[in-house]
Amino acid sequence: MRNLSIDILKIVLASFVVCLHLHILRDTYPSLSYVLVNGLFRIGVPVFLIISGYFFFYVNDPAKLKKWSFRIFLLYAIWSVIYIPLWKKDDGYVMNLIFGYHHLWYLIGTLLAGLLLYVLRNIPAQKLFLILISCFCCGYVIQYLGNAHCFKGDTDAVFNLFPAYRNFLFVCFPFLGIGFLIKKLGIDTKRKPSLIIVLLSAGTVIGEAFLNEKIFHLQKKESIDLLFSLLIACPLMFLYCKNITAKTDSRILASISTAIYLIHPLVIEWVYKSGYFTSWQDLVFIVVLMAASLILVFLNRRLRYLL
């Protein structure tokens, strides 16, 4: 039996990622857009990683690790090939291949983070936690130095490259490891945060984004992937949903959330950038995205490894 609340949470998280990539409300309400796109919606990827890390606890021998790694690598390879037509617009073949095109960085990052976590899985929990937090802090510092443009010329350009901080070591490994520790230490059975606590923690994410814009004056058009408040809000959100006792036999919601995550940039490209649709773009986008996601779920039942 599957946890229905976690599968529903995955749908919400996938929607967050889609809204983030659409830069929702940027032209009409720029300040609101900023605290959503560089605040609330940033919850999506870390919670996905925490969920993956929680179940990675069961990857406890070389055979299981091989199976887990093969599945993620094949998923990454298949979707990297699918997105090759869009690579041409970036002229960054090597970067895209190593770090993942656009949203596919999550897949290769999860794979590498999982391999590292497997190596470190038996060290004391406190020591592992300190390593995770240290990695996160390194990524945060690199991101802030880049977004604050503390340097000039090529140095500034390097610090503002997404792979410099949004990678397996500074993003995927910390949150994957947090999910792993939640399971290893049994925190999900010992701690059951209330909805109020979860909403307040989500509010701190919005508050940190507000500070980034109004106090630190970070540029509105530059992405902020790492927020310290995510270290609190994301585990709490996972724990809250994990402890809702709702079960299901179906994997369809989880499959739909994966499909939405994987295919939405293609739909964005077709609906918003192709010029085929000049009106009702948002409605067309939603309809096409849901239809394409359902088709992917159906195809995956026959072809496998698409999701």
Salt bridges, closest charged atoms under 4 A:
ASP7 OD1 - ARG2 NH2 2.84
ASP156 OD1 - HIS149 ND1 3.00
ASP188 OD2 - LYS242 NZ 3.48
GLU213 OE2 - LYS214 NZ 3.85
GLU213 OE2 - LYS220 NZ 3.06
GLU222 OE2 - HIS149 NE2 2.74
ASP225 OD1 - ARG42 NH1 2.91
GLU269 OE2 - LYS89 NZ 2.31
GLU269 OE1 - LYS273 NZ 3.82
